[in-house]
Amino acid sequence: MIFDLANDKVKQHILQAEFGLERESLRVTVDGTLAQTKHPFPGHRNIDRDFCENQIEIIGDVFNEPEPMNAQLNRLQDEIDSQLIKDGEVLWAFSNPPKISGEDEIPVAEFGGSQRGKSEYRNYLAAKYGKKKMLFSGIHLNFSFAEPLLRASFEQSGEQDFQEYKNDLYLKLARRLTQYAWLVVYLTAASPVLDESFGIESGKYSSVRCSELGYWNTFTPILDYTDLRRYIVSIARYIDSGDLKAASELYYPVRVKPRGANSLDALLEKGVNHLELRVLDVNPYSRTGIFTEDIKFVHLLLLYLASLPDLVFDKAAQEQAIADVKSAAVFGNEEIKRRAESVLKQIAEYTARSLPEFRPVIEYQQAKLREGNSYAERILKSFGSGYAEKALALAKGYQRGEGDV
């Protein structure tokens, strides 16, 4: 147990957290083909691109609640739409891309000057993994517990160094969250439909990007969670061996990250600031790509995981965690559904006992388990035929200012 709710100071701050979000999307023409124009927001602090030049990456600020974070995402999308209307483009609302004719329609992101190395790195990724994988968009949710909660827990722990305490706490949660990442995939998967140009049958996967066909390393990295230094060394050895070109090539469900620029040197120097959960699909039913209920569930899940005994996260456990994520991305996986029912029941019991404020949050997730009620099932039913036309119409509706579906 990380947080002792019998402690008044811990209980006082237990609901306090910080949230940040990065959302990837594609720019497409009003005809539904991939845009071939340059990135239209050079130098913007909140609007960038990652892999491809025709991608938009919204980088939100840090907030204490999900609602203002989503409000900022809406404002940023307003700004994006204002420009894209002038350019005859719209923002694609799905994780899965529109129709493409070939890889020549996927321009690698162009960075100049002192950032030229970023383009070289992306060309390396394109050659190694294929350019088509660059088109699958997702959401990365950055999460940390608020400083007053961490301080209260630290004071109770008897530890001597606060940053070392934080490092250990987040490493414990990182291994637990990686173990349970399959549950987040199952509950938020929202990309069961693909254009036939990708040669993948619609309805085979609920989340293509999290499936065996997604952006994974060519091997399963095994990390050492004993302490922060050993964790960093376990990543660095893959770079030294040439298996990875950089730490950013570690395609893992959960990353441990420092404040500010992300690098292994910064992580070692500054320590852990937050966790990055990387398995969320863009949800087409929300203009911002995500519902606050799902953000709140990640918060609840982390509190629940913090209540569990520590985990021996050895090679076998890590390999199983990655296999579970890929299994959870298979559409209609009944075994995974049964496991989700069991775990949600346990979280519901924890919620009723310790955090009744989260009751609507867990009930929202449990409702997804009813037949036909998951995001993936609903999307397959609504968009399974005529995907290209319906998805384009949805994107244009969001651009006109229409609300969530």
C-alpha positions as CSV (number, residue, x, y, z in Angstrom):
1,M,0.0,0.0,0.0
2,I,1.4,3.4,-1.0
3,F,-1.2,5.7,0.3
4,D,-2.6,5.1,3.8
5,L,-6.1,6.5,3.9
6,A,-6.2,6.2,7.7
7,N,-3.7,9.1,7.8
8,D,-5.6,12.4,7.9
9,K,-3.1,14.3,5.8
10,V,-3.1,11.6,3.1
11,K,-6.9,11.4,3.1
12,Q,-7.1,15.2,2.8
13,H,-5.1,15.3,-0.4
14,I,-5.9,11.8,-1.9
15,L,-8.1,13.2,-4.8
16,Q,-5.5,15.7,-5.9
17,A,-3.6,15.0,-9.1
18,E,-2.1,16.6,-12.3
19,F,-3.1,15.7,-15.8
20,G,-1.5,16.5,-19.2
21,L,-2.4,15.1,-22.6
22,E,-1.0,14.8,-26.1
23,R,-3.4,14.0,-28.9
24,E,-2.4,12.9,-32.4
25,S,-4.6,13.4,-35.5
26,L,-4.2,13.6,-39.2
27,R,-4.9,16.5,-41.6
28,V,-7.0,15.4,-44.5
29,T,-8.5,17.3,-47.5
30,V,-12.2,18.0,-47.8
31,D,-12.2,15.0,-50.1
32,G,-10.8,12.7,-47.4
33,T,-7.3,12.2,-48.7
34,L,-4.2,12.8,-46.7
35,A,-3.1,16.5,-46.8
36,Q,0.2,17.1,-48.5
37,T,0.8,20.6,-47.2
38,K,3.4,21.8,-44.7
39,H,2.6,21.8,-41.0
40,P,0.6,25.0,-40.6
41,F,1.6,25.9,-37.0
42,P,5.4,26.3,-37.0
43,G,6.7,27.3,-33.6
44,H,3.3,26.9,-31.8
45,R,3.8,25.8,-28.1
46,N,0.7,23.6,-28.1
47,I,0.4,22.5,-31.7
48,D,3.1,20.4,-33.3
49,R,3.5,17.1,-35.3
50,D,5.4,14.0,-34.5
51,F,6.0,11.4,-37.2
52,C,4.5,12.8,-40.4
53,E,4.2,16.3,-41.8
54,N,0.5,15.9,-42.3
55,Q,-0.1,15.0,-38.6
56,I,-1.3,17.3,-35.9
57,E,-0.2,16.8,-32.3
58,I,-2.0,18.8,-29.7
59,I,0.2,19.2,-26.6
60,G,-1.9,20.3,-23.7
61,D,-0.8,22.1,-20.6
62,V,-0.9,20.5,-17.1
63,F,-4.2,20.8,-15.2
64,N,-5.4,19.7,-11.8
65,E,-8.7,18.5,-13.2
66,P,-9.7,16.7,-16.4
67,E,-12.5,19.2,-17.3
68,P,-10.3,22.3,-17.8
69,M,-7.8,20.2,-19.7
70,N,-10.6,19.1,-22.1
71,A,-11.7,22.7,-22.3
72,Q,-8.2,23.7,-23.5
73,L,-8.3,20.9,-26.1
74,N,-11.5,22.3,-27.5
75,R,-10.0,25.8,-27.7
76,L,-6.9,24.5,-29.4
77,Q,-9.1,22.6,-31.9
78,D,-11.0,25.8,-32.6
79,E,-7.7,27.4,-33.5
80,I,-6.7,24.4,-35.6
81,D,-10.0,24.4,-37.4
82,S,-9.8,28.1,-38.2
83,Q,-6.6,27.6,-40.1
84,L,-7.6,24.3,-41.7
85,I,-10.8,25.8,-43.1
86,K,-8.6,28.3,-45.0
87,D,-6.5,25.5,-46.3
88,G,-9.4,23.3,-47.4
89,E,-8.6,20.6,-44.8
90,V,-10.2,19.0,-41.8
91,L,-8.9,17.1,-38.7
92,W,-9.5,13.3,-38.9
93,A,-11.4,12.1,-35.8
94,F,-10.2,8.5,-35.7
95,S,-7.1,6.6,-34.6
96,N,-7.2,4.7,-37.8
97,P,-6.3,6.7,-40.9
98,P,-8.3,7.3,-44.1
99,K,-7.7,5.7,-47.4
100,I,-4.2,5.9,-48.8
101,S,-2.9,4.9,-52.2
102,G,0.7,4.4,-51.1
103,E,3.5,5.4,-48.8
104,D,4.4,8.4,-51.0
105,E,1.4,10.1,-49.5
106,I,3.0,9.9,-46.0
107,P,5.6,12.7,-45.8
108,V,8.0,12.3,-42.9
109,A,7.9,15.3,-40.6
110,E,10.4,18.0,-41.7
111,F,12.4,19.7,-39.0
112,G,15.1,22.2,-39.9
113,G,18.0,24.0,-38.3
114,S,19.1,22.7,-34.9
115,Q,16.2,20.2,-35.0
116,R,17.3,18.6,-38.2
117,G,18.2,15.5,-36.3
118,K,14.5,14.9,-35.5
119,S,13.8,14.4,-39.2
120,E,16.8,12.0,-39.5
121,Y,15.4,10.0,-36.6
122,R,12.0,9.8,-38.1
123,N,13.4,8.7,-41.4
124,Y,15.2,5.9,-39.5
125,L,11.9,4.9,-37.9
126,A,10.1,5.0,-41.3
127,A,12.7,2.6,-42.8
128,K,12.7,0.3,-39.8
129,Y,8.9,0.1,-39.1
130,G,7.3,1.2,-42.3
131,K,5.6,4.6,-43.0
132,K,2.1,3.3,-42.7
133,K,2.4,2.8,-39.0
134,M,3.1,6.5,-38.6
135,L,-0.5,7.2,-39.6
136,F,-2.1,5.4,-36.6
137,S,-2.9,8.2,-34.1
138,G,-3.4,7.9,-30.3
139,I,-3.5,9.8,-27.1
140,H,-0.8,9.9,-24.4
141,L,-2.0,10.7,-20.9
142,N,0.5,12.2,-18.5
143,F,-0.4,11.7,-14.9
144,S,1.1,12.6,-11.5
145,F,-0.1,12.8,-8.0
146,A,-0.2,16.3,-6.5
147,E,2.7,17.5,-4.4
148,P,0.7,17.8,-1.1
149,L,-0.4,14.1,-1.4
150,L,3.2,13.0,-2.1
151,R,4.5,15.1,0.8
152,A,2.0,13.7,3.2
153,S,2.8,10.1,2.1
154,F,6.5,10.8,2.3
155,E,6.3,12.2,5.9
156,Q,4.5,9.0,6.9
157,S,7.0,6.7,5.2
158,G,10.0,7.5,7.3
159,E,12.1,7.8,4.2
160,Q,14.9,10.4,4.2
161,D,15.0,11.7,0.6
162,F,11.8,13.0,-1.0
163,Q,12.9,12.6,-4.7
164,E,14.1,9.1,-4.1
165,Y,10.7,8.4,-2.4
166,K,8.9,9.7,-5.5
167,N,11.2,7.7,-7.8
168,D,10.4,4.5,-6.0
169,L,6.7,5.3,-5.8
170,Y,6.3,6.0,-9.5
171,L,8.4,2.9,-10.4
172,K,6.1,0.8,-8.3
173,L,3.1,2.3,-10.1
174,A,4.7,2.0,-13.5
175,R,5.1,-1.8,-13.2
176,R,1.5,-2.1,-11.8
177,L,0.1,0.2,-14.6
178,T,2.0,-1.8,-17.2
179,Q,0.5,-5.0,-15.8
180,Y,-3.0,-3.5,-16.0
181,A,-2.6,-1.6,-19.3
182,W,-4.7,-4.2,-21.0
183,L,-7.7,-3.1,-19.0
184,V,-7.3,0.5,-20.3
185,V,-7.0,-0.8,-23.8
186,Y,-10.1,-2.9,-23.5
187,L,-12.2,-0.1,-22.0
188,T,-11.0,2.7,-24.4
189,A,-10.3,0.9,-27.7
190,A,-12.1,2.9,-30.4
191,S,-10.7,1.8,-33.7
192,P,-12.2,-1.4,-35.0
193,V,-12.8,0.0,-38.6
194,L,-10.2,0.4,-41.3
195,D,-10.3,1.5,-44.9
196,E,-9.9,-1.5,-47.2
197,S,-6.7,0.0,-48.6
198,F,-4.9,-1.3,-45.5
199,G,-5.7,-4.9,-46.2
200,I,-6.9,-5.5,-42.6
201,E,-10.4,-6.8,-42.0
202,S,-12.6,-4.4,-40.0
203,G,-13.8,-5.9,-36.7
204,K,-10.7,-8.0,-36.2
205,Y,-9.2,-5.6,-33.8
206,S,-10.8,-3.1,-31.5
207,S,-7.6,-1.1,-31.5
208,V,-5.2,-1.7,-34.3
209,R,-2.4,0.5,-32.9
210,C,-2.4,-1.5,-29.6
211,S,-2.7,-4.9,-31.4
212,E,0.1,-7.1,-32.7
213,L,0.1,-5.0,-35.9
214,G,0.7,-1.7,-34.0
215,Y,3.8,0.3,-33.2
216,W,5.9,-2.2,-31.2
217,N,9.6,-2.8,-30.9
218,T,10.9,-5.8,-32.9
219,F,11.6,-7.5,-29.6
220,T,10.0,-7.3,-26.1
221,P,12.2,-5.0,-23.9
222,I,12.7,-6.2,-20.4
223,L,13.3,-3.4,-17.9
224,D,14.7,-3.4,-14.4
225,Y,12.3,-1.6,-12.0
226,T,14.5,-2.2,-8.9
227,D,15.4,1.5,-8.7
228,L,15.6,4.5,-11.0
229,R,19.3,4.1,-11.9
230,R,18.9,0.4,-12.8
231,Y,15.7,1.3,-14.8
232,I,17.7,3.8,-16.8
233,V,20.6,1.4,-17.3
234,S,18.2,-1.3,-18.6
235,I,17.0,1.1,-21.3
236,A,20.5,2.3,-22.1
237,R,21.8,-1.2,-22.8
238,Y,19.3,-1.5,-25.7
239,I,20.6,1.7,-27.1
240,D,24.2,0.6,-26.6
241,S,23.5,-2.7,-28.4
242,G,21.9,-1.0,-31.3
243,D,18.4,-2.5,-30.7
244,L,17.1,1.0,-30.0
245,K,18.4,4.2,-31.5
246,A,17.1,6.4,-28.6
247,A,15.1,6.1,-25.5
248,S,12.1,7.5,-27.4
249,E,12.1,4.3,-29.5
250,L,11.0,2.3,-26.5
251,Y,7.4,1.5,-27.5
252,Y,6.1,0.5,-24.2
253,P,2.6,1.0,-22.7
254,V,3.9,3.1,-19.8
255,R,6.9,5.5,-19.7
256,V,8.5,7.0,-16.6
257,K,9.4,10.6,-17.3
258,P,11.1,13.6,-15.8
259,R,9.8,17.2,-15.8
260,G,10.6,19.1,-19.0
261,A,12.6,17.6,-21.9
262,N,12.5,13.8,-21.9
263,S,15.9,12.0,-21.9
264,L,17.6,9.4,-19.8
265,D,20.1,12.0,-18.6
266,A,17.3,14.3,-17.5
267,L,15.5,11.4,-15.8
268,L,18.6,10.5,-13.9
269,E,19.4,14.1,-12.9
270,K,15.9,15.3,-12.1
271,G,14.2,12.1,-11.1
272,V,10.7,10.9,-11.9
273,N,7.9,13.6,-12.3
274,H,5.1,11.7,-13.9
275,L,3.9,8.6,-15.7
276,E,2.9,8.6,-19.4
277,L,0.2,6.1,-20.4
278,R,0.4,5.5,-24.2
279,V,-2.4,3.0,-25.0
280,L,-5.5,5.3,-25.4
281,D,-7.2,5.5,-28.8
282,V,-8.6,8.7,-30.2
283,N,-12.3,8.5,-29.4
284,P,-14.3,9.7,-32.4
285,Y,-17.4,10.2,-30.3
286,S,-15.6,13.1,-28.6
287,R,-14.4,16.2,-30.4
288,T,-11.3,16.3,-28.2
289,G,-10.7,12.6,-28.7
290,I,-11.3,11.6,-25.1
291,F,-14.0,11.8,-22.5
292,T,-13.3,13.1,-19.0
293,E,-14.9,10.0,-17.6
294,D,-12.0,7.9,-19.1
295,I,-9.4,10.3,-17.7
296,K,-11.0,10.1,-14.3
297,F,-10.9,6.3,-14.5
298,V,-7.1,6.3,-15.1
299,H,-6.9,8.4,-11.9
300,L,-9.0,5.9,-10.0
301,L,-7.1,2.9,-11.5
302,L,-3.8,4.4,-10.3
303,L,-5.2,4.9,-6.8
304,Y,-6.5,1.3,-6.8
305,L,-3.1,0.1,-8.0
306,A,-1.4,2.1,-5.2
307,S,-3.5,0.1,-2.7
308,L,-2.2,-3.3,-3.9
309,P,0.9,-5.1,-2.6
310,D,4.1,-4.5,-4.5
311,L,4.7,-6.6,-7.6
312,V,7.6,-8.8,-8.7
313,F,7.8,-7.6,-12.3
314,D,10.3,-10.1,-13.7
315,K,10.8,-11.1,-17.4
316,A,7.9,-13.4,-17.5
317,A,5.5,-10.9,-15.9
318,Q,6.6,-8.2,-18.3
319,E,6.2,-10.4,-21.4
320,Q,2.8,-11.4,-20.1
321,A,1.8,-7.7,-19.7
322,I,2.7,-6.9,-23.3
323,A,0.9,-10.0,-24.5
324,D,-2.2,-9.0,-22.5
325,V,-2.3,-5.5,-24.2
326,K,-2.2,-7.1,-27.6
327,S,-4.9,-9.6,-26.6
328,A,-7.1,-6.8,-25.2
329,A,-6.9,-5.1,-28.6
330,V,-8.6,-8.1,-30.4
331,F,-12.2,-7.4,-31.0
332,G,-14.7,-9.5,-29.0
333,N,-12.0,-11.2,-26.8
334,E,-14.3,-13.0,-24.3
335,E,-11.5,-14.1,-22.0
336,I,-10.3,-10.5,-21.7
337,K,-13.9,-9.3,-21.1
338,R,-14.3,-11.8,-18.2
339,R,-11.1,-10.5,-16.7
340,A,-12.2,-6.9,-17.1
341,E,-15.5,-7.8,-15.3
342,S,-13.6,-9.3,-12.4
343,V,-11.1,-6.4,-12.1
344,L,-13.8,-3.7,-12.3
345,K,-15.7,-5.5,-9.6
346,Q,-12.6,-5.4,-7.4
347,I,-12.1,-1.7,-8.2
348,A,-15.8,-1.0,-7.5
349,E,-15.4,-2.6,-4.1
350,Y,-12.3,-0.5,-3.4
351,T,-14.2,2.6,-4.5
352,A,-17.2,1.9,-2.3
353,R,-14.9,1.2,0.7
354,S,-12.4,4.0,0.3
355,L,-13.3,6.6,-2.4
356,P,-17.1,6.8,-2.9
357,E,-16.6,10.0,-4.9
358,F,-15.5,7.8,-7.8
359,R,-18.7,5.7,-7.9
360,P,-20.0,7.3,-11.1
361,V,-16.5,6.8,-12.7
362,I,-16.5,3.1,-12.1
363,E,-20.2,2.7,-13.1
364,Y,-19.4,4.4,-16.4
365,Q,-16.7,1.8,-17.1
366,Q,-18.9,-1.1,-16.0
367,A,-21.6,0.0,-18.4
368,K,-19.3,-0.6,-21.3
369,L,-19.3,-4.3,-20.5
370,R,-23.0,-4.6,-21.4
371,E,-23.5,-6.3,-24.8
372,G,-23.0,-3.8,-27.6
373,N,-22.0,-0.9,-25.3
374,S,-18.2,-0.7,-25.6
375,Y,-16.8,2.1,-27.8
376,A,-15.5,-0.4,-30.3
377,E,-18.8,-2.2,-30.6
378,R,-20.7,1.0,-31.1
379,I,-18.2,2.3,-33.7
380,L,-18.2,-0.9,-35.7
381,K,-22.0,-0.8,-35.8
382,S,-22.1,2.9,-36.8
383,F,-19.1,3.1,-39.1
384,G,-18.5,-0.5,-40.2
385,S,-19.9,0.3,-43.7
386,G,-19.1,3.5,-45.5
387,Y,-16.2,4.3,-43.1
388,A,-14.5,6.8,-45.4
389,E,-17.6,8.9,-46.1
390,K,-19.0,8.7,-42.6
391,A,-15.7,9.5,-40.9
392,L,-15.2,12.5,-43.2
393,A,-18.7,13.7,-42.4
394,L,-18.0,13.4,-38.7
395,A,-14.8,15.4,-39.0
396,K,-16.5,18.2,-40.9
397,G,-19.3,18.3,-38.3
398,Y,-16.7,18.8,-35.6
399,Q,-15.1,21.5,-37.7
400,R,-18.5,23.3,-37.9
401,G,-18.6,23.3,-34.1
402,E,-21.0,20.4,-33.7
403,G,-20.8,18.7,-30.2
404,D,-19.8,15.2,-29.2
405,V,-21.7,12.4,-30.9
